[in-house]
Amino acid sequence: MTTGRLLLYGVLAGALTGFGLLAVVLALRPARPTISATLARLDATRAPSPVSSAFIREGLTGWRASVGSALAQAMADRGIALASTRADLNVVGRSVEGFLVSSILFGVAGLVFGPLLVALLYLVGLAAGAALPLALALLGAVFGALLPTLELRSQAGKRRRDFRHAVGAFLDLVSMNLAGGRGVPEALTMAAQIGGGWPFARIRDTLAFARLQGLTPWAALGRLGEELNVEELRDLSAALTLVADDGAKIRASLSARAATLRRRELAEAEGKAGERSQSMLIAQLVICLGFLLFLAYPAVYNIFNLS
C-alpha cells in the first residue's frame, strides 16, 4: 500500500470522524430559540394558516410523525426557517415533517447503497479499494438526501405555472364583476366561486378564512402569495390596497395585469417550443452523424486493413 493511498484513507477517516463529532455536538447541544422563531411560533398557534390546515394531503402517523415533528421543532429552535422549501411544500400540499422524514430515509438508503454495490462487485470477483465504498456511501447519502428536494422543486414549479394561469383568469373574472357594479370584496368572492380547479379552491378558502378572521380580502390574498411564493398574488394585494376605493382604476389595473400575465405565458410557451425544436434538431444531427459513421466504417476498415 503506497503512502499516497494511506494518506487518502487517513484524510477520509479524519473527515468522517470530525463530521460525526460535529453532528453529535449539534444534536446534544441545548437549543436556544431566537426571538423571531418564538414570535413566529406564537403567531402560528394564534392564527393558523389556511394553506397548511386545509390543503395538506399528507397524513403522518407513528414514528414518522414523531421523528418529523422533532426535526421540525429542532430546526425552528435553531432559527432554520427553510422559507423557499416551505413555500414549495405549501404549493404541492405536503407537510414539512413529511419532507424531512423523506429526506432522511432517502439519505440513509443512499448511504447503504454504495457499500452494497461494492459488496456485489466483490462477489463477482472485482476487487476494489477501501476508499471506494466510503466514497460511494458519502455520494449516495448526499444524493439521496437531495433527491426529495429536487423532486419538490420540479413539482412546485409546475403547480406555480398552473396557479399563475389561474390568477390571470381570476383577474378577468374580478374585472367583469366590478364592471357589473359589485364592490371589490364581492367581486373577489364571486370570481373565486365561478372558477374551478385547485388554484381557485385555494383562493376561495383564503377569502373564507379572511372573513372569519376579520381580514380584508386583499390582505388574505397577499398572505397566500407569501405562503405560496407567487409574485402575482402579492402584486394584486398591493394594487388592491392602494386603489380599493376606486372601482374604475381597479378595473383598468386588473385588465392590464391579466393581459400582462397572458403575454408572459405566451412568451414562456414560445420559448419552451423553441427549446424543444433545438433539442430535436440536435437529436437529428446525432442520428445523421451515426448513420454517416455506419456508412463510412467499411471503407475506413478496408483502408486501414490494407495498410
DRENZADO-135408 format. One record per atom (N, C-alpha, C, O): x, y, z. Coordinates in pm, whole numbers, plus 50000, padded with zeros to 5 digits. Layout:
XYZ/...
//
This chain:
500854988150000/500005000050000/500895012450000/501765014050086/500665021249903/501505032949886/501215043449994/500205042950064/502155052850003/501985063450102/500825072650067/500115077350156/500625075349937/499515083849896/498165077949932/497265085049975/498035064549913/496765058149948/496535058550099/495415060750145/497585056350175/497445057250321/497045071350363/496225073050453/497625081250298/497265094950331/495795097850296/495105104650371/495345092450182/493945094450144/493005087950245/492015094050285/493325075650287/492495068950387/492475076650518/491435077650583/493625082250557/493675089950680/492835102650673/492155106350769/492885109350556/492095121450539/490605118250544/489835125350609/490175107550474/488765103750475/488295099750615/487205103450658/489135091950686/488765087850821/488675099850914/487765100550997/489605109350901/489545121250985/488335129950954/487715135451044/488005131050824/486835139050787/485555132850841/484685139950893/485425119650829/484225112950882/484145114151033/483065116251089/485285112751100/485285113951246/484875128051290/484075129751382/485435138051224/485075151851257/483615154851229/482955161651307/483115149751116/481705151951085/480795145251187/479785150951228/481155133051227/480365126051329/480375133251462/479335134451527/481555138051504/481625145451631/480815158451624/480155162251721/480885165351509/480105177651494/478615174951501/477865182451563/478165164051435/476745160551440/476305157151582/475205160951623/477155149951657/476795146551795/476715159051881/475795160351963/477665168351864/477655180651944/476415188951913/475775194152004/476085190351784/474905198151746/473615191751795/472655198751830/473595178251798/472375171551843/472195172351994/471075173352043/473315171952070/473225172152215/473205186152273/472845187852390/473595196152196/473605209752248/472185214652270/471355213352181/471895220352384/470525225352407/470205236852313/471015245852291/469005236452260/468585246552164/468295259852234/467755260152344/468655270552168/468355284052216/467515291052110/468075297752022/466215289752116/465385295852012/465535310952010/465585317352115/465595316351891/465695330751875/464345337351901/463305330751908/464375350551915/463135357951940/462215357051819/460995355651835/462775357851699/461935356951579/461265343351568/460095342551530/462005332551601/461405319251594/460285317651697/459255311651668/460495323051816/459465322151920/458225330051882/457105325251900/458415342151830/457265350151787/456535343751670/455305344051664/457285337851577/456635331151464/455825319151510/454745316451457/456325311951611/455565300551662/454295305151732/453245298951718/454385316251808/453185321451874/452155326351772/450955324251790/452625332851665/451695337351561/451055325651490/449875326251454/451825314851469/451265303251401/450185296451485/449195291651431/450385295951617/449365289851702/448135298651718/447025293651737/448335311951710/447195320851726/446385322251598/445155323251604/447025322251483/446325323851355/446845313351258/447755316251180/446315301251260/446815290751173/446605294151027/445645301050991/447495289250944/447445292350802/446365284250734/446245272250760/445565290450645/444575282650572/445195272650477/444575262550445/446415275450431/447065266250339/447455253450411/447135242450365/448145254850524/448635243050594/447505235250660/447645223250683/446395241650691/445325234550760/444345227950665/443745217850701/444165233250544/443135228150455/443655220050338/442915212250280/444925221650302/445385215550179/446525205750199/447075200850100/446905202550321/447935192550343/447325178750324/446465174450401/447785171950220/447235158750189/448005147450255/447595135950247/449105150450320/449985140350372/449655137750518/449825146550602/449195125650550/448895122250688/449985113450747/450165102050704/450715118550845/451805111050907/451315104951037/450615111351116/451685092551057/451325085351180/452545078051233/453505075551160/452485074451360/453515066151419/454855073251432/454925085051463/455895065551406/457245070651425/457595081551324/458415090251354/456995081251206/457275091751108/456795105351159/457475115551142/455625105451221/455095118051274/455965123251388/456245135151395/456385114251477/457205118651591/458585123351546/459075133551594/459195115951454/460525120051405/460445133151328/461275141951346/459435134351240/459295146651163/459015158651251/459575169351228/458155157051352/457875168151443/459105172151522/459365183951542/459885162251567/461095165351642/462115172751555/462755182251601/462265168451430/463205175251340/462755189551310/463555198851313/461465191051280/460965204451251/461105213751372/461455225451357/460845208551491/460985216651612/462435220451637/462735231751674/463355210751616/464775213651637/465285224051538/466065232851576/464855223251414/465275233251315/464685246951346/465355257051329/463425247251390/462815260151426/463505266451546/463675278651550/463905258351644/464585263551761/465955269451727/466435278551794/466585264051622/467895268851582/467825279651474/468855283651419/466625284351445/466475295351350/466575291451205/466775300051119/466435278551173/466485273951034/465065274350980/464245265851016/464765284050896/463385286450853/462995278150732/461845273650724/463915276050635/463595269050510/462395275750440/461405269150407/462525288750418/461385296250365/460985291450226/459805289150200/461955289950135/461615285649999/461075271449997/460155268349921/461635262650081/461145248850086/459735248350142/458905240550093/459455256350242/458085256750297/457095261950193/455965257050185/457505271850114/456615276850008/456335265949905/455205264449860/457375258449867/457165247449772/456255236649831/455415231149761/456435233649959/455585223650024/454135228350030/453215220350013/453925241250055/452565246550056/451915245649918/450715243249908/452705247449814/452155246649679/451715232449646/450635230549591/452535222449680/452205208549646/451315202049752/450845190849731/451075208749865/450195203149966/450835192550053/450185182650087/452095194450089/452795184850174/453255191850302/453355204050308/453515183750403/453935189250532/455455189650541/456155181950474/455955198650625/457395199650647/457925187050715/459015182350683/457145181650808/457575169550879/457765157850784/458755150550792/456805155950693/456925145050597/458105146950504/458775137150468/458385159250464/459525161850377/460845158750448/461735152850388/460965162750574/462195159950647/462415145050666/463535140150652/461345137850698/461475123350715/461865116750583/462695107650582/461275121050473/461625115450342/463085118050307/463765109250254/463575130050337/464975133250309/465915124250389/466925119650336/465585121750515/466435113150598/466395098850547/467435092350539/465215093750513/465095080050465/465855078150334/466545068050316/465725087550242/466455086450116/467965087650138/468745080950071/468375096250233/469785097250264/470365084450321/471465080450286/469615077950411/470065065050467/470115054450359/471045046350355/469115054450269/469125044750159/470325046750068/470945037050024/470665059450039/471845062049958/473135058450030/474095054149968/473145060250162/474325056650240/474585041650237/475735037350236/473535033650235/473675019050235/473935013850095/474555003350079/473465021049992/473545015949855/474985014449809/475315004549742/475865024049843/477255023349798/477985010949848/478525003449766/478025008249981/478674996050028/478044983249974/478754973549948/476724983049956/476094971149897/476564968849754/476784957449714/476714979449677/477194978049541/478624972849537/478944964249455/479474977849626/480854972949632/480884958349677/481704950549627/479994954449770/479924940549812/479514931449696/480044920349683/478604935949612/478244928049494/479424926849398/479614916349337/480214937449384/481404936649299/482414926649353/483044919449276/482564926049486/483444916149544/482944901949518/483744892749497/481634900149520/481074886849498/481324881849357/481524869849336/481324890849260/481554886749121/483044886449087/483414883148975/483894889849184/485324888449163/486064901049128/487244900449093/485414912449134/486074925149103/486574931449233/485804934249324/487894933549240/488474939249361/488374954449358/488484960649253/488174960149474/488094974649488/488744978649619/488754970949716/489274990749621/489924995549741/488944999049851/487724999049831/489505001949967/488645005250081/488035019050068/487035022150133/488635027549985/488095040949970/486845041249883/486035050549894/486675031349796/485535031449705/484195030349779/483315038549754/483995020549870/482705020249940/482445032550024/481305036950038/483525038150082/483345050250162/482905062050076/481995069450114/483545063649960/483185074749872/481775072749816/481005082349808/481435060449777/480095057749725/479025059949833/477925064749803/479365056449957/478395058650065/478135073550087/476995077650106/479205081650084/479025096050103/478255102349987/477345110250009/478625098649864/477925104149749/476465099649746/475575107549715/476235086949780/474855081949783/474015088749890/472835091649868/474615091450005/473865098150112/473515112450072/472395116950095/474475119650012/474195133449970/473135133649860/472205141649866/473285124849761/472315124649651/470935120349700/469915126049659/470895110349788/469615105849840/468925116449923/467705117849916/469685123950002/469085134550083/468585146149996/467615152750032/469245148649882/468835159549794/467745155549696/467105164249636/467505142649679/466525138149580/465115143249610/464445147849518/464605142549735/463275148349761/463205163249734/462165168249691/464295170449759/464295184849730/464195187549581/463455196449540/464925179949500/464865181749355/463465178549302/462925185749218/462885167649352/461535164249308/460525174749352/459615178249277/460705179949474/459805190449523/459905202949438/458885209049407/461115206949400/461295218749317/460575217149183/459925226349134/460685205249124/460055202848994/458525203449005/457875209948924/457965196649104/456505196749121/455995210749154/454955214949102/456705217949240/456255231349278/456315240849159/455435249449145/457325239549073/457395248048956/456215245948862/455665255548808/455835233348842/454695230548754/453395235948814/452575241848742/453205234048942/451965238649004/451915253949012/450835259749005/453055260449027/453055275049025/452685280348887/451995290448876/453145273748782/452725278048649/451215276648632/450575285448575/450655265748681/449195264248676/448495275048758/447455280248717/449075278348872/448455288548957/448515302248890/447545309748897/449625305448826/449715318348757/448695319148643/448105329648621/448505308148572/447485308048467/446095310448526/445295317848468/445815304348641/444525306348705/444375320648757/443265326048756/445475326748803/445405340548851/445015349948737/444265359448760/445525347548617/445125355848503/443635355048476/442985365148452/443075342748479/441635341348462/440865347648578/439805353448558/441415346548699/440775352448816/440705367648804/439695373648840/441745373848753/441745388348736/440695392648635/440015402748655/440545385048526/439505388248428/438115387148489/437255395648465/437895376648569/436585374848633/436295386048733/435175390948741/437305390048809/437115400948904/436785413948830/435915421448872/437485416548720/437215428648643/435795428648587/435145439048588/435315417248539/433945416648488/432925418648600/431905425148579/433195413148718/432285415248830/432265429748875/431215435048912/433415436348872/433455450548905/432685458848801/432015468548835/432795454848675/432045461948572/430545460148588/429765468548544/430135449148652/428725446748677/428175454248796/426985453148825/428995462048865/428505470348975/428785464949113/428325470949210/429505453949127/429805448549259/430995455849320/431805461849249/431075455149452/432235460549521/433405451049511/433295439849461/434545455749561/435765447649549/435655434449626/435965424049569/435235434349754/435135421449824/434145411849756/434435399949742/432995417049716/432005408449650/432535403449515/432305391949479/433235412049442/433785407849313/434835396849330/434865387249253/435685398149431/436685387749457/436025374449494/436435363949445/435015374949579/434335362749622/433615356049507/433715343949489/432885363849426/432145358149315/433085352549209/432795342049151/434185359249182/435155354049085/435765340949132/435975331849052/436055339849262/436585327249314/435565316149309/435925304549291/434275319449324/433225309249317/433015304149174/432645292649155/433245312749076/433005308748938/434065298948889/433755289148822/435315301748923/436405293648870/436455279748932/435915277349040/437125270648860/437295257048908/438765253348917/439635260948874/439045241648972/440415237148987/440985240349124/440405247849202/442145234549150/442735236249282/443205250549310/443165254649426/443665258649210/444035272349244/442835280649291/442955288349386/441695279049225/440505286549268/440005281349403/439455288949483/440185268449429/439795263149560/440625269549671/440095272449778/441895271549645/442735278049747/442345292649765/442335297849877/442035299249656/441615313249667/440295314149743/440125323049826/439355305049714/438065305249786/438275303149935/437695310350016/439085293249972/439305290650115/440045302250182/439805305350299/440925308750107/441645320250163/440695331750190/440795338150295/439765334350098/438795345050119/437825341650233/437445350450310/437435328950243/436575324850356/437305326350488/436715330450588/438585322850490/439405324550610/439515339350648/439515342850766/439615347950546/439705362350574/438425367450638/438485375850729/437265362650594/436015366950656/435935362550801/435465370050886/436395350250830/436335345250968/437305352651059/437015354751177/438455356551005/439475363051088/439375378151088/440145384751158/438445383751010/438315398251006/439375405250924/439655416950948/439975398250828/440975404250741/440325409350613/439245404650574/440965418750550/440505422950418/440845412150315/441845405150332/440055410650211/440365400150111/441725401950047/442405392050021/442145414550019/443435416349954/444585413350048/445655408950004/444375415650179/445425411750274/445565396650280/446685391450289/444445389450276/444495374850277/445135369450149/445895359750154/444845375850035/445475371549910/446975374149914/447765366249862/447375385349974/448805387849989/449485377650078/450615373550051/448805373350184/449375363050270/449485349750195/450465342450210/448485346850113/448555334650033/449705335349934/450395325449911/449915347149875/451045348649785/452385346749855/453315341349797/452485351349981/453715349150058/453915334450088/455035329350079/452845327450123/452975313350161/453295304550041/454015294650054/452765308149924/453005300149804/454145305549719/454545299249621/454685317349756/455745323849679/455285326449535/455985323449439/454085332149524/453515335949394/453515351149387/452755357649459/454355356549303/454525371049296/453265378049249/452995389349291/452495371649161/451305378049107/450275380949215/449615391349211/450125372049311/449175374549420/449645385849510/448835393749558/450935386649534/451455397749614/451245411149543/450885421049607/451475411349412/451235423749338/449755427449338/449405439149349/448895417349324/447445420049328/447035425749463/446235435049468/447565420249570/447245425349703/447695439749720/446975448049775/448905442749673/449405456549685/448565466149601/448285477349645/448175461949482/447375470749396/445995473349457/445505484649456/445365462649510/444055464449571/444125472849698/443185480049730/445215471949770/445365480049890/445455494949855/444945503349929/446095498149744/446285512149707/445015518549650/444715530149679/444245510749569/443105516649499/441835509049531/441015506649442/441655505249657/440495497249693/439195504949683/438125498949673/439255518249687/438025526149686/437665531849548/436645538449534/438475529249449/438215534849316/437995523249220/438955516749178/436735520549187/436415509049103/436955510148962/437385500148905/436945522348904/437425523848767/438915520848756/439355514048664/439695526048851/441125523248850/441405508448871/442325502948810/440635501848957/440845487648983/440575479548856/441335470548822/439475482748786/439145475348665/440245476748560/440645466948497/440725488948543/441795491148445/443075483948485/443765478148402/443395484448615/444615477948663/444535462748649/445495456348606/443385456948685/443235442448675/443265437848530/443865427548500/442635445248441/442665441548299/444085442148245/444505433348169/444825452548284/446215453548237/447075442248294/447925436748223/446855438748420/447635427848479/447305414448415/448195406248393/446025412148384/445645399648318/446275398748179/446755388148139/446265409948105/446905409947973/448405407447983/448985400547900/449045413248086/450475411048105/450775396448137/451745390848085/449945390348220/450135376248252/449985367448128/450755358048109/448995370448044/448805362547923/449995364047827/450435354347767/450505376347814/451665378247727/452895371047782/453685365647705/453055370947914/454185363947974/454065348947952/455055342347919/452855343447969/452665329147946/452915325547800/453485315047770/452465334247709/452695331747567/454185331947535/454675323647458/454925341447594/456365342047570/457065329547626/457965324147562/456645325047746/457245312947802/456935300747717/457795292147698/455695299847664/455345288547579/456155288647450/456605278147404/456345300447391/457155301347271/458615297747299/459265291247217/459125302047414/460495298547449/460675283547468/461675277947423/459715277047534/459815262447552/459705255247419/460385245247396/458815260247330/458705254147198/460015255447120/460425246047051/460675267047131/461965268747065/463025259447122/463835253947047/463035257547254/463995248347315/463765234047268/464715226747240/462505230047258/462215216447210/462625214847064/463115204247024/462415225346984/462825224546844/464345223146833/464835215446750/465085230446916/466535229346914/466995215446958/467915209746900/466345210047061/466725196647106/466435186147000/467215176846981/465315187546930/465005178246821/466015179546707/466385169446646/466455191846678/467465193746574/468775187146612/469435180946527/469175188446738/470415182046782/470295166846774/471235160146732/469135161446813/468935146946803/469015142246658/469605131846630/468435149946565/468515146146424/469945146646373/470355138146294/470725156646418/472125157346377/472925145646429/473785140246359/472665141546552/473365129946608/473015117246531/473885109046505/471735115646496/471325103846418/472015103846281/472485093446234/472055115646216/472725116546086/474215113346099/474785106546013/474855118146205/476265115146225/476485100246245/477425094446190/475615093946325/475735079546343/475535071746213/476235061946189/474605076246130/474365069546002/475565071045909/475945061645839/476175083045908/477365085145826/478525076445874/479265070845793/478695075346004/479735066446057/479475051946019/480405044545986/478195047946023/477845034345982/478185031845835/478665021145800/477935041745748/478245040145607/479755040445581/480245033345494/480475048745656/481915050245629/482765039745697/483945038345663/482205032245791/483025022645866/483645011945776/484845009345791/482905005345682/483574995045598/484715000545518/485754994145508/484545012345458/485625017945377/486855021145463/487975018145424/486625027145578/487745030445665/488445017845714/489675017545725/487685007545744/488264994945792/489104988645683/490194983745711/488624988645560/489394982845449/490674990745423/491704984745391/490625004045435/491825012145412/492885008745516/494045006545480/492505008345642/493485005445746/493924990745742/495044987645782/493084981945695/493444967745687/494444965445574/495364957345586/494244972845465/495204971445355/496564977045390/497594971745348/496564987645465/497844993645503/498554985145609/499654988645652/
//
